[in-house]
Amino acid sequence: VVSTQSTWAPISDLFNSNFMADIEIKFETNGVASIKPILDMYLLHYCGLFRSQCNFVVAMPLCPAEHCKSTTFTKCGHYSGPVDLNFQPHGKGTLTLEDEVSK
């Protein structure tokens, strides 16, 4: 299951006042278009149905200790890069654990 807190690029990045200022749409105080959570949910369901088409994530929440029994990582962070059909890191990506970046 893909977390609804994940960001999919580049679509999710477009739903803010920087890209949608000319459209009559409401924005939250943080500049995010109020329709973004709805579209994120549609994208989540789409990826659930068509997993092979959703093979890259940006800033997906990830706790390595939950997935690797022998891991030395105790912190949680965010992963950006390719994912497999179960939305697990697969291939060359970037893992950011608090202030540490691992490639």
Long-range contacts (C-beta under 8 A, 24 or more apart in sequence): 1-48, 1-87, 2-44, 2-47, 2-48, 2-54, 2-57, 2-60, 2-87, 3-60, 3-61, 4-40, 4-41, 4-44, 5-61, 6-57, 6-58, 6-59, 6-60, 6-61, 7-57, 7-58, 7-59, 7-60, 8-40, 8-43, 8-47, 8-54, 8-56, 8-57, 8-58, 9-56, 9-58, 11-39, 11-43, 12-36, 12-40, 12-43, 12-58, 15-39, 47-87, 51-85, 51-86, 51-87, 52-85, 54-83, 54-87, 55-82, 55-83, 55-84, 56-81, 56-82, 56-83, 57-81, 57-83, 57-87, 59-96, 60-87, 62-89, 62-95, 64-95, 64-97, 73-97, 75-100
